[in-house]
Amino acid sequence: MATATPATPTLPSAYERLGLRIQKIINSPTAQKAKAALLYKTETESVDDWAQLLEEISENDNVTLAHRDDGGVQIFWIVPQDEG
């Protein structure tokens, strides 16, 4: 009987870690209630990854990004009413 080689788990990329961090902030009960969140790039995160993530977020319907003077980004969203 052959033994299976254990799969080496792949670590998430820096961009994936950034996405997971921002997802936790947006999905927090406080942010969900307010339909808003304040996001900041950490020193260890890539400027390019940060710009790509903000661009992808801004492409969503019913989402608004407001860039703040302190470097933060305020994100607001509207949950559309179901039609029907």
DSSP file (Angstrom, degrees, kcal/mol; ACC not computed):
  #  RESIDUE AA STRUCTURE BP1 BP2  ACC     N-H-->O    O-->H-N    N-H-->O    O-->H-N    TCO  KAPPA ALPHA  PHI   PSI    X-CA   Y-CA   Z-CA
    1    1 A M              0   0    0      0, 0.0     2,-0.2     0, 0.0     0, 0.0   0.000 360.0 360.0 360.0 127.9    0.0    0.0    0.0
    2    2 A A        -     0   0    0      1,-0.1     2,-0.4     0, 0.0     0, 0.0  -0.504 360.0-130.0 -78.0 142.4    1.4    3.3   -1.1
    3    3 A T        -     0   0    0     -2,-0.2     2,-0.3     1,-0.0    -1,-0.1  -0.764  21.8-122.0 -93.1 139.6    1.7    6.1    1.5
    4    4 A A        -     0   0    0     -2,-0.4    -1,-0.0     1,-0.1     3,-0.0  -0.575  20.7-123.5 -79.5 139.0    0.3    9.5    0.5
    5    5 A T        -     0   0    0     -2,-0.3     2,-0.1     1,-0.1    -1,-0.1  -0.709  33.7-113.2 -79.9 125.9    2.7   12.4    0.6
    6    6 A P        -     0   0    0      0, 0.0     2,-0.2     0, 0.0    -1,-0.1  -0.367  31.9-115.2 -63.2 136.7    1.2   15.0    2.9
    7    7 A A        -     0   0    0      1,-0.1    -3,-0.0    -2,-0.1     0, 0.0  -0.515  22.1-128.4 -72.7 134.4    0.2   18.1    1.0
    8    8 A T        -     0   0    0     -2,-0.2     2,-0.1    -3,-0.1    -1,-0.1  -0.743  26.8-124.2 -82.9 120.0    2.2   21.2    1.9
    9    9 A P        -     0   0    0      0, 0.0     2,-0.4     0, 0.0    -1,-0.0  -0.411  21.4-129.2 -66.4 138.0   -0.2   24.0    2.7
   10   10 A T        -     0   0    0     -2,-0.1     3,-0.1     1,-0.0    -3,-0.0  -0.738  19.3-127.8 -89.1 133.7    0.4   27.0    0.6
   11   11 A L        -     0   0    0     -2,-0.4     2,-0.0     1,-0.1    -1,-0.0  -0.512  31.0-101.5 -77.3 146.0    0.6   30.2    2.6
   12   12 A P        -     0   0    0      0, 0.0    -1,-0.1     0, 0.0     5,-0.0  -0.369  40.0-111.5 -66.5 147.5   -1.6   33.1    1.5
   13   13 A S     >  -     0   0    0      1,-0.1     4,-2.5    -3,-0.1     5,-0.2  -0.195  30.8-101.6 -69.7 169.0    0.1   35.8   -0.6
   14   14 A A  H  > S+     0   0    0      1,-0.2     4,-2.1     2,-0.2     5,-0.1   0.888 125.8  50.9 -59.5 -39.6    0.6   39.3    0.8
   15   15 A Y  H  > S+     0   0    0      2,-0.2     4,-2.6     1,-0.2    -1,-0.2   0.909 109.3  49.8 -65.6 -41.8   -2.4   40.5   -1.3
   16   16 A E  H  > S+     0   0    0      2,-0.2     4,-2.4     1,-0.2    -2,-0.2   0.890 110.1  50.8 -64.5 -38.8   -4.6   37.7    0.1
   17   17 A R  H  X S+     0   0    0     -4,-2.5     4,-2.2     2,-0.2    -1,-0.2   0.903 110.5  49.7 -64.5 -40.6   -3.6   38.5    3.6
   18   18 A L  H  X S+     0   0    0     -4,-2.1     4,-2.5     2,-0.2     5,-0.2   0.936 110.7  50.0 -61.3 -46.7   -4.5   42.2    3.0
   19   19 A G  H  X S+     0   0    0     -4,-2.6     4,-2.4     1,-0.2    -2,-0.2   0.896 110.5  49.4 -59.5 -41.9   -7.8   41.1    1.6
   20   20 A L  H  X S+     0   0    0     -4,-2.4     4,-2.0     2,-0.2    -1,-0.2   0.892 110.4  50.7 -65.5 -39.3   -8.5   38.9    4.6
   21   21 A R  H  X S+     0   0    0     -4,-2.2     4,-1.5     2,-0.2    -2,-0.2   0.931 113.9  43.6 -63.9 -45.4   -7.7   41.7    7.0
   22   22 A I  H  X S+     0   0    0     -4,-2.5     4,-2.7     1,-0.2     5,-0.2   0.875 110.2  56.6 -68.4 -37.2   -9.9   44.2    5.2
   23   23 A Q  H  X S+     0   0    0     -4,-2.4     4,-2.5    -5,-0.2    -1,-0.2   0.899 105.2  51.9 -60.7 -41.1  -12.7   41.6    4.9
   24   24 A K  H  < S+     0   0    0     -4,-2.0     4,-0.5     2,-0.2    -1,-0.2   0.898 110.8  48.2 -62.2 -40.5  -12.7   41.1    8.7
   25   25 A I  H >< S+     0   0    0     -4,-1.5     3,-1.0     1,-0.2     6,-0.3   0.945 114.4  44.7 -64.8 -48.0  -13.0   44.9    9.2
   26   26 A I  H 3< S+     0   0    0     -4,-2.7    -2,-0.2     1,-0.2    -1,-0.2   0.853 114.4  49.5 -66.4 -34.9  -15.9   45.2    6.7
   27   27 A N  T 3< S+     0   0    0     -4,-2.5    -1,-0.2    -5,-0.2    -2,-0.2   0.471  83.3 118.1 -84.9  -1.3  -17.7   42.1    8.1
   28   28 A S  S <> S-     0   0    0     -3,-1.0     4,-2.7    -4,-0.5     5,-0.2  -0.324  76.8-117.8 -64.2 149.3  -17.4   43.2   11.7
   29   29 A P  H  > S+     0   0    0      0, 0.0     4,-2.2     0, 0.0     5,-0.2   0.867 113.9  53.5 -56.4 -37.7  -20.8   43.8   13.5
   30   30 A T  H  > S+     0   0    0      2,-0.2     4,-2.2     1,-0.2     5,-0.2   0.940 111.9  43.4 -64.1 -46.9  -20.0   47.5   14.0
   31   31 A A  H  >>S+     0   0    0     -6,-0.3     4,-1.8     1,-0.2     5,-1.4   0.898 113.0  52.4 -65.8 -40.4  -19.2   48.1   10.3
   32   32 A Q  H  <5S+     0   0    0     -4,-2.7    -1,-0.2     2,-0.2    -2,-0.2   0.895 110.7  47.6 -63.8 -39.3  -22.2   46.1    9.2
   33   33 A K  H  <5S+     0   0    0     -4,-2.2    -1,-0.2    -5,-0.2    -2,-0.2   0.918 120.0  38.0 -66.5 -43.2  -24.6   48.1   11.4
   34   34 A A  H  <5S-     0   0    0     -4,-2.2    -2,-0.2     2,-0.2    -1,-0.2   0.649  98.7-136.6 -81.1 -15.7  -23.1   51.4   10.2
   35   35 A K  T  <5S+     0   0    0     -4,-1.8    42,-2.1     1,-0.2     2,-0.3   0.889  75.8  89.4  54.0  41.1  -22.7   50.2    6.6
   36   36 A A  E   < -A   76   0A   0     -5,-1.4     2,-0.3    40,-0.2    -2,-0.2  -0.982  52.6-174.2-159.4 154.3  -19.3   51.9    6.8
   37   37 A A  E     -A   75   0A   0     38,-2.2    38,-3.2    -2,-0.3     2,-0.6  -0.988  21.3-133.8-152.5 149.8  -15.7   51.1    7.7
   38   38 A L  E     -A   74   0A   0     -2,-0.3     2,-0.4    36,-0.2    36,-0.2  -0.934  28.1-166.3-108.2 122.7  -12.5   53.1    8.1
   39   39 A L  E     -A   73   0A   0     34,-3.0    34,-2.8    -2,-0.6     2,-0.4  -0.862   9.4-175.8-114.9 142.1   -9.5   51.4    6.4
   40   40 A Y        -     0   0    0     -2,-0.4     2,-0.4    32,-0.2    32,-0.1  -0.992  25.6-124.7-132.9 143.0   -5.8   52.1    6.8
   41   41 A K        -     0   0    0     -2,-0.4     2,-0.1    30,-0.3     6,-0.0  -0.697  29.8-133.0 -80.6 135.6   -2.8   50.5    5.0
   42   42 A T    >   -     0   0    0     -2,-0.4     3,-1.2     1,-0.1    -1,-0.0  -0.469  21.9-109.1 -84.4 164.1   -0.3   49.1    7.4
   43   43 A E  T 3  S+     0   0    0      1,-0.3    -1,-0.1    -2,-0.1    -2,-0.0   0.791 117.3  53.8 -62.8 -28.1    3.4   49.8    7.0
   44   44 A T  T 3  S+     0   0    0      2,-0.1     2,-0.3     0, 0.0    -1,-0.3   0.564  90.0  94.4 -86.2  -7.8    4.1   46.2    6.0
   45   45 A E  S <  S-     0   0    0     -3,-1.2     2,-0.1     1,-0.1   -30,-0.0  -0.643  81.7-108.5 -91.0 143.3    1.6   46.2    3.2
   46   46 A S     >  -     0   0    0     -2,-0.3     4,-2.5     1,-0.1     5,-0.2  -0.390  12.4-138.2 -68.7 138.7    2.5   47.0   -0.4
   47   47 A V  H  > S+     0   0    0      2,-0.2     4,-2.5     1,-0.2     5,-0.2   0.890 107.5  51.3 -61.5 -40.0    1.3   50.3   -1.9
   48   48 A D  H  > S+     0   0    0      2,-0.2     4,-2.4     1,-0.2    -1,-0.2   0.915 110.1  47.6 -65.6 -43.4    0.5   48.4   -5.1
   49   49 A D  H  > S+     0   0    0      2,-0.2     4,-2.6     1,-0.2    -2,-0.2   0.923 112.5  50.4 -61.6 -43.7   -1.6   45.7   -3.3
   50   50 A W  H  X S+     0   0    0     -4,-2.5     4,-2.4     1,-0.2    -2,-0.2   0.927 111.8  46.8 -61.0 -46.8   -3.4   48.5   -1.4
   51   51 A A  H  X S+     0   0    0     -4,-2.5     4,-2.2     1,-0.2    -1,-0.2   0.898 112.6  50.1 -63.1 -41.2   -4.2   50.4   -4.6
   52   52 A Q  H  X S+     0   0    0     -4,-2.4     4,-2.3     2,-0.2    -2,-0.2   0.918 111.0  48.9 -63.8 -43.5   -5.4   47.2   -6.3
   53   53 A L  H  X S+     0   0    0     -4,-2.6     4,-2.5     1,-0.2    -2,-0.2   0.932 111.8  48.2 -63.3 -45.9   -7.6   46.3   -3.4
   54   54 A L  H  X S+     0   0    0     -4,-2.4     4,-2.5     1,-0.2    -1,-0.2   0.884 111.1  51.5 -62.9 -37.9   -9.2   49.8   -3.3
   55   55 A E  H  X S+     0   0    0     -4,-2.2     4,-1.0     2,-0.2    -1,-0.2   0.921 110.8  47.7 -64.0 -43.0   -9.8   49.7   -7.0
   56   56 A E  H  < S+     0   0    0     -4,-2.3     3,-0.3     1,-0.2     4,-0.3   0.890 112.4  49.3 -66.1 -38.8  -11.5   46.4   -6.8
   57   57 A I  H >< S+     0   0    0     -4,-2.5     3,-1.7     1,-0.2    -2,-0.2   0.925 108.1  54.0 -64.0 -43.5  -13.7   47.5   -3.9
   58   58 A S  H 3< S+     0   0    0     -4,-2.5    -1,-0.2     1,-0.3     5,-0.2   0.714  96.2  67.4 -66.7 -20.2  -14.6   50.7   -5.8
   59   59 A E  T 3< S+     0   0    0     -4,-1.0    -1,-0.3    -3,-0.3     2,-0.2   0.622  80.4 100.5 -74.6 -12.0  -15.8   48.7   -8.8
   60   60 A N  S X  S-     0   0    0     -3,-1.7     3,-1.1    -4,-0.3     2,-0.0  -0.516  81.5-112.1 -76.2 140.1  -18.7   47.3   -6.7
   61   61 A D  T 3  S+     0   0    0      1,-0.2    17,-0.1    -2,-0.2     3,-0.1  -0.377  99.5  21.2 -64.6 149.0  -22.1   48.8   -7.2
   62   62 A N  T 3  S+     0   0    0      1,-0.2    16,-2.1    15,-0.1     2,-0.4   0.688  97.7 117.9  66.9  21.5  -23.5   50.7   -4.2
   63   63 A V  E <   -B   77   0A   0     -3,-1.1     2,-0.4    14,-0.2    14,-0.2  -0.971  41.6-171.2-121.8 135.4  -20.0   51.3   -2.7
   64   64 A T  E     -B   76   0A   0     12,-2.8    12,-2.7    -2,-0.4     2,-0.4  -0.986   6.2-158.6-125.5 134.8  -18.4   54.7   -2.1
   65   65 A L  E     -B   75   0A   0     -2,-0.4     2,-0.5    10,-0.2    10,-0.2  -0.933   4.2-168.9-111.1 136.4  -14.8   55.3   -1.1
   66   66 A A  E     -B   74   0A   0      8,-2.7     8,-3.0    -2,-0.4     2,-0.4  -0.973  14.8-144.0-125.5 116.5  -13.7   58.6    0.5
   67   67 A H  E     -B   73   0A   0     -2,-0.5     6,-0.2     6,-0.2     2,-0.2  -0.660  19.6-148.0 -81.9 128.8   -9.9   59.2    0.8
   68   68 A R    >   -     0   0    0      4,-2.9     3,-1.6    -2,-0.4    -1,-0.0  -0.589  21.7-118.0 -98.1 157.9   -9.1   61.0    4.0
   69   69 A D  T 3  S+     0   0    0      1,-0.3    -1,-0.1    -2,-0.2    -2,-0.0   0.768 112.7  60.6 -63.2 -26.2   -6.3   63.5    4.7
   70   70 A D  T 3  S-     0   0    0      1,-0.1    -1,-0.3     2,-0.1     3,-0.1   0.370 123.4-100.7 -85.7   6.6   -4.8   61.2    7.3
   71   71 A G  S <  S+     0   0    0     -3,-1.6   -30,-0.3     1,-0.3    -2,-0.1   0.284  84.4 124.4  95.0 -10.5   -4.2   58.4    4.7
   72   72 A G        -     0   0    0    -32,-0.1    -4,-2.9    -5,-0.1     2,-0.4  -0.312  53.0-139.3 -77.1 165.5   -7.3   56.4    5.7
   73   73 A V  E     -AB  39  67A   0    -34,-2.8   -34,-3.0    -6,-0.2     2,-0.5  -0.987   7.7-151.4-128.9 120.9  -10.1   55.4    3.4
   74   74 A Q  E     -AB  38  66A   0     -8,-3.0    -8,-2.7    -2,-0.4     2,-0.5  -0.802  13.8-161.8 -90.8 128.2  -13.7   55.5    4.5
   75   75 A I  E     -AB  37  65A   0    -38,-3.2   -38,-2.2    -2,-0.5     2,-0.3  -0.943   9.1-177.9-113.8 132.5  -15.9   53.0    2.7
   76   76 A F  E     -AB  36  64A   0    -12,-2.7   -12,-2.8    -2,-0.5     2,-0.3  -0.939   2.6-175.6-124.3 147.7  -19.6   53.3    2.7
   77   77 A W  E     - B   0  63A   0    -42,-2.1     2,-0.4    -2,-0.3   -14,-0.2  -0.990  17.1-144.3-144.8 157.0  -22.1   50.9    1.1
   78   78 A I        -     0   0    0    -16,-2.1   -43,-0.0    -2,-0.3    -2,-0.0  -0.957  13.5-142.5-118.1 134.3  -25.8   50.7    0.5
   79   79 A V        -     0   0    0     -2,-0.4   -17,-0.1     0, 0.0    -2,-0.0  -0.876  28.0-132.3 -96.8 111.0  -27.7   47.4    0.7
   80   80 A P        -     0   0    0      0, 0.0     2,-0.2     0, 0.0     3,-0.0  -0.285  19.7-110.5 -65.1 146.8  -30.3   47.5   -2.1
   81   81 A Q        -     0   0    0      1,-0.1     2,-0.2     0, 0.0     0, 0.0  -0.500  37.1-104.2 -72.6 143.9  -33.9   46.6   -1.3
   82   82 A D        -     0   0    0     -2,-0.2     2,-0.5     1,-0.1    -1,-0.1  -0.506  32.5-139.2 -68.3 133.7  -35.1   43.4   -2.8
   83   83 A E              0   0    0     -2,-0.2    -1,-0.1     1,-0.2     0, 0.0  -0.819 360.0 360.0 -94.5 129.7  -37.4   44.0   -5.8
   84   84 A G              0   0    0     -2,-0.5    -1,-0.2     0, 0.0    -2,-0.0   0.413 360.0 360.0 131.9 360.0  -40.3   41.8   -6.0
